[in-house]
């Protein structure tokens, strides 16, 4: 089967838009919660913010098996198209309920997450193409799309949210409608790498069931620490430095810059020269050490930005390499289901880290950063043991 690079662009675009919306939620919801919006005040706002941010990836997790079954029954292209329309509706609902009713907002976020489970179709197709062509870098570009989304989402929030926090969500809805129209007009659906590819409803515990317990634990620790950091550090910045929504969003955008630069310009070169495990170990160590130092910095200045930039660089090393760690150790005939399973744990770690971060933040504001740093250092220890054995 032959595939063209252009064929994968719509798939990466859908993944990008999914995390674009989530990164906007982190920036906007964190800022609004600190201002007493959603009619939530006091210490409980940390808990409810974690609950709210967990609903989106939770919806993606729960919607995953259903959308895969629908894709196999009705066809990927049709399900893809309809899910994009429902996602656009979801963002409109978020925009209309963001400053009105917390329950309506929560339902809207969860519904949007359900619709955005279409990223499963995109991720599985990219995985199949990557393994067919023996090009693991195609899988790592999924993480590159995520990194770009965490740059663009807060930037869009900084541009439009200070005027009206609903506007960024309406803009994303408009982008999705444009994507739908362009798919129809240009017949991009007919050029998706397909098409006979069957969507596999892989259990989230497939890696465990096949006996790959160590890689399962390692990747979960990496994802948990990375997405936990995305969840926790905006709250730290907002609380200690009293940032408005524009400043907070621009700060999140700034942290995303080293992630993008390292992901696209550095990581693949290091992997060729060294190994996936050594690159991931270096990134995990950087993330863990500097995430531990971050709560100690109470002054907005150069030290804070050095710390954030280095954490971003560490994430840029780990995020693209994590799927390769799984593919590296599994048997060839099990590689596809196990690699697809890894995508499930990206979503699960997002949801769990958001909710756990909310609970820990309720106990002590900086406690989430210490816990997530601990998971990064645990991942580093596992990788170091692996390196020393080889």
Secondary structure as the mmCIF struct_conf table of DSSP 4:
data_model
#
loop_
_struct_conf.conf_type_id
_struct_conf.id
_struct_conf.beg_label_comp_id
_struct_conf.beg_label_asym_id
_struct_conf.beg_label_seq_id
_struct_conf.end_label_comp_id
_struct_conf.end_label_asym_id
_struct_conf.end_label_seq_id
HELX_RH_3T_P HELX_RH_3T_P1 UNK A 5 UNK A 8
HELX_RH_AL_P HELX_RH_AL_P1 UNK A 9 UNK A 34
TURN_TY1_P TURN_TY1_P1 UNK A 35 UNK A 36
HELX_RH_3T_P HELX_RH_3T_P2 UNK A 37 UNK A 39
TURN_TY1_P TURN_TY1_P2 UNK A 42 UNK A 43
HELX_RH_AL_P HELX_RH_AL_P2 UNK A 44 UNK A 74
HELX_RH_AL_P HELX_RH_AL_P3 UNK A 76 UNK A 97
TURN_TY1_P TURN_TY1_P3 UNK A 98 UNK A 100
HELX_RH_AL_P HELX_RH_AL_P4 UNK A 102 UNK A 115
HELX_RH_3T_P HELX_RH_3T_P3 UNK A 116 UNK A 118
HELX_RH_AL_P HELX_RH_AL_P5 UNK A 119 UNK A 133
TURN_TY1_P TURN_TY1_P4 UNK A 134 UNK A 134
TURN_TY1_P TURN_TY1_P5 UNK A 136 UNK A 136
HELX_RH_AL_P HELX_RH_AL_P6 UNK A 137 UNK A 160
TURN_TY1_P TURN_TY1_P6 UNK A 161 UNK A 163
TURN_TY1_P TURN_TY1_P7 UNK A 165 UNK A 166
HELX_RH_AL_P HELX_RH_AL_P7 UNK A 167 UNK A 186
TURN_TY1_P TURN_TY1_P8 UNK A 187 UNK A 187
HELX_RH_3T_P HELX_RH_3T_P4 UNK A 188 UNK A 191
BEND BEND1 UNK A 192 UNK A 193
BEND BEND2 UNK A 195 UNK A 196
HELX_LH_PP_P HELX_LH_PP_P1 UNK A 197 UNK A 200
TURN_TY1_P TURN_TY1_P9 UNK A 204 UNK A 205
HELX_RH_AL_P HELX_RH_AL_P8 UNK A 206 UNK A 209
TURN_TY1_P TURN_TY1_P10 UNK A 210 UNK A 211
HELX_RH_AL_P HELX_RH_AL_P9 UNK A 213 UNK A 241
HELX_RH_AL_P HELX_RH_AL_P10 UNK A 245 UNK A 265
TURN_TY1_P TURN_TY1_P11 UNK A 266 UNK A 266
HELX_RH_AL_P HELX_RH_AL_P11 UNK A 267 UNK A 273
BEND BEND3 UNK A 274 UNK A 274
HELX_RH_AL_P HELX_RH_AL_P12 UNK A 276 UNK A 294
TURN_TY1_P TURN_TY1_P12 UNK A 295 UNK A 296
BEND BEND4 UNK A 299 UNK A 299
BEND BEND5 UNK A 301 UNK A 301
HELX_RH_AL_P HELX_RH_AL_P13 UNK A 302 UNK A 329
BEND BEND6 UNK A 330 UNK A 330
HELX_RH_3T_P HELX_RH_3T_P5 UNK A 332 UNK A 334
HELX_RH_AL_P HELX_RH_AL_P14 UNK A 335 UNK A 363
TURN_TY1_P TURN_TY1_P13 UNK A 365 UNK A 366
HELX_RH_AL_P HELX_RH_AL_P15 UNK A 367 UNK A 389
#
